[in-house]
Amino acid sequence: MDPLKVTQQQETKLHFLDYWRIIRIRKTVILAVFLLVVITATLVTFILPESFASTARIKISRDQTDIESMTQGSRMNNGSYDPFFIQTEFEAIQSEQILGKVIDLPDLDLNTKWGVKYGGGAKLKTTDTIAMLKGRMTLRPVRNTSLIEITVYSEDKLEAARIANAVAETYKDSRSVDRQKLASGGITALEERFKAQQDKIHKAQKELEDLRDKHKISDTEANGGGPVQLIEADSLRRFTAARIESENRLVAIQASVRMLKALTKDELRQVLPRSRQDARLSELLSQLGLAEQTMLSLEKDIAPDHPSYKRVQAQIEKLRKDVDDNVAGIMTSIEVEVTMAQAQVDGLKKSVEEAQKLDIDKAQNSRPYFDKRRELEELITFGRILNMKLEAEKIDLALPKSTMVEIMDRAQPGAKPVRPNKPLNIILGVIIGLVVGVGLAFFIEYLDTSVKTIDDVERSLQSPVLGVIPQNVGYLFDEGSESPHAEAYRVLRTNLLFSRKDDKLNSVAIVSAGAGEGKSTTVLNLATVFAQSGQRVVVVDSDLRRPTLHKLLRVTNNLGLTNYLLKQNTLEQVIQTTHLPTLDFMASGKLPSSSLGILSSAQMKDLINELKQRYDFVFFDSPPIMGVSDASILASEVDITMQVIQYRRYPQPMNIRAKQLIEKVGGNLVGIVLNNINMSQDESYYYYSGYYHDYYSKNEEMDAAAPTGKDAGKDKVEIKQKY
C-alpha cells in the first residue's frame, strides 16, 4: 500500500453535544461579538433623538356619490374590498402631488421650518422636504378593510399630529377636487358633442325634405317603412298574383283538353256531362237513353221492318247525331277557353313586367330619400342618448361625495416617545449579538481544520490515541511524582507499553508535524514517569537545529550528541545525570554547519544500539518532521515512533502528511499523543485526566499547611556530570 495515499475519511454526523462543544470552545468569540453588538445597539439607542408618533385613520372608497347615482351600478360592488385599489391609493397618498400641497400649507410651511431646523437656516427645496417627509411617514392598511392608517413621526408631538391630519385632509380634498374636475371636463365634452349632434340632425332634416320634393314622395309613401311600401310595389304584387292564378287555370284547362281528346265518342258522351255542366247535352243523352230502351222492347214484339220499329230507329240515329254535334261544340268551346286563358296569361305577364319596371324605377328614385330618413332617425336616437347621459352627469355632479374619503380618527399628539424603542432595540441587540456570535463561532470552527477531538485523530490518521495531555502542564522533573499532571503521562506510559509488540523495542522517538506542538515537554515528562517507576531511562536531545531540553534541565549544551557522533568525546563524557537516579540526559551539543547529515551516519546507529543495551528505555527528541529530514531519519532508526499533535494548532492534512512521512521511511508509528487540551473548554476530555487532576488538587490543598523541614530543599533539581 502506498503510504502517501490518504485514507478516505468516513462521513460523520454531528451530535448536539458537538454543537455545545463548539460553543464552549468559542465562547470568547461569542461573548466578544455579543457584547460588541449589545453595547453598540444600546449606545445607538440612547444617542438617537426621541420621536413622537401621531396616527390619523381614513376610510377610502371608489369615486361614488353619497346616494346611488344614475350612472353608477350597485353600491355594494363599489364598496367591496379591492387590494389593487388600496395599493393605488397608498401610492397616491405618498405622491408629490399630495405631499407637495401638505408642505406648502401656510400653517405648516415645512420648507422653511425644516430648513431652519435641519438645513442650517436655508429654505429647503420641495423635493428634499418631500423625501424627509416620506422618511417620517408610514402607511398601514387595516387588513381586509378599506381603512388606512397614516402615521407621522417627529421630535415635536404637536407637529406630528398636524402633519398627519394635514395629509389626511389634503388627500380627501384632492380626491374631491379631482373628481369634480373630471366630471366637469366630461360634462363639457358631452355638451360639445351634443351640440354637434344637433347640428347634424338639422342638416339631415333639410336634406331629407329636399329629396322628398325632388322625387315627389307622397305622404303615404313618406310615412311607410321604406321603398317597398310604395303603390307601385303593391300593384306589382297584385299583377303577379293574378298572373300566377291565370297560369294555373291555363295549365288545368290544357290538361283537361288533352285528356278529353284522347277519349272515344262513346267515352266523351259519358265523361262530358260530368266534367262540363251542359244542360242540352244532358237532355239529349237522356232522350237517347229512353229511345234505346224503347228499341229494346220493340225488338221482342215486332219485326225490324215494322214502321214503329223504323220510326224509333230513326229517332235514335237523330239523337246520336245531335249528341255528337253537341260534344263537338263543347270541345270547340273548351279550345276557345284555352286560347282566351293563354291570352289572359300573356296580358298579365306584360302587366307584371311593366309594374316591375315601374317599381324598380320608383325604388331607385326613392332610395336616397329613405336612406337619408334612416340616417336621420339614427342621429336623433344617438342625440337622445347623449342628452340623457349629459343630464345624468349633471345630476351626479350636483350630488354630494363625502363618502369617497372619510376621516375616521384624527391624529392626536403622542403622550410619550415611540422612537427609539429602547427595550425592543436592546432585545434585538441581544438576539442579533447571540446569533452573530454563534454564527461567527461556527464559521470559525468550519474554517478551522485542525485536530479537535480524539475521533478526528483516529478517523483521519487511522492511528490510536495513546495519551491526552492537558493544557499548561508543568515539568514532572521539577514537580515530582505527586504532580497533578503526572497521571496523564502515566496513562501514556501504560498505553505505550501495551502498544509494543516486543519487549525489546525500547528506543522511542517523539516527532510532530510542526514546531511548538510540545515534543520536548512530552519527551521529558514521559521519560520522567518511566524513571519514577524504577526503569533506567536516558533522554537524547536529537533536535540539532533548535535544541531545548538543556534549557528545561538548566544544563550546558557544550557537550552532547554531536560531539560523540563526530568522535570528539566518549559516550561516558557526553551523558549527564539528573537528581533522579534512573534518569540520564544527553544534550545535542554544538553542530558544525558542515555536518547536517550526521544523524544518518553509521555512528548514530551504533549509538542507538549501545544505548538500548545500557538502558531500559531510550527517548529521542526530534525536530519537526515537516521542516527537516532529521526526524524522518530518526524515525527510521528507532524501534518506536510516537507523533505529538497539539490540540487546535495545525490543519489535519499537515498531521496526515507527517504520519505518511513516518510510514514512508519505514518508521513504526505506534500511536498519537494529543497535547495541550483545554479541559475547561472541552469537557469531553475531562474523563481522561480531569478526575485525577481534581483529586491531586485536593491533596495539594490538604498538604499546603503541613510544616516543611530540612527535606524541603530536596525538591530542588540537581544535575551533574555522571563522569
Secondary structure, DSSP 8 states (H G I E B T S, - for coil): --TTS----------HHHHHHHHHHTHHHHHHHHHHHHHHHHHHHHHS--BEEEEEEEEE--S--SS--SS---HHHHTS--HHHHHHHHHHHTSHHHHHHHHT-TTT-HHHHHHHHHSTTS---HHHHHHHHHHHEEEEE-TTSSEEEEEEEESSHHHHHHHHHHHHHHHHHHHHHHHHHHHHHHHHHHHHHHHHHHHHHHHHHHHHHHHHHHHT--HHHHTSSSGGGSHHHHHHHHHHHHHHHHHHHHHHHHHHHHHHHTS-HHHHHHHHHHHS--HHHHHHHHHHHHHHHHHHHHHHHS-TTSHHHHHHHHHHHHHHHHHHHHHHHHHHHHHHHHHHHHHHHHHHHHHHHHHHHHHHHHHHHHHHHHHHHHHHHHHHHHHHHHHHHHHHHHHHHHS--TTSEEEEE-----SS--BS-HHHHHHHHHHHHHHHHHHHHHHHHHH--B--SHHHHHHHH---EEEEEETT---HHHH-TT-TTHHHHHHHHHHHHHH-SSTT--EEEEEESSTTSSHHHHHHHHHHHHHHTT--EEEEE---SS--HHHHTT---SSSHHHHHTTSS-HHHHEEE-SSTTEEEE------TT-TTGGGSHHHHHHHHHHHHH-SEEEEE---TTT-SHHHHHHHHSSEEEEEEETTTSBHHHHHHHHHHHHHTT--EEEEEEEEE-TTT-GGGHHHHHHHHHHHHHHHHHHTTS---GGGGGGS---EE--
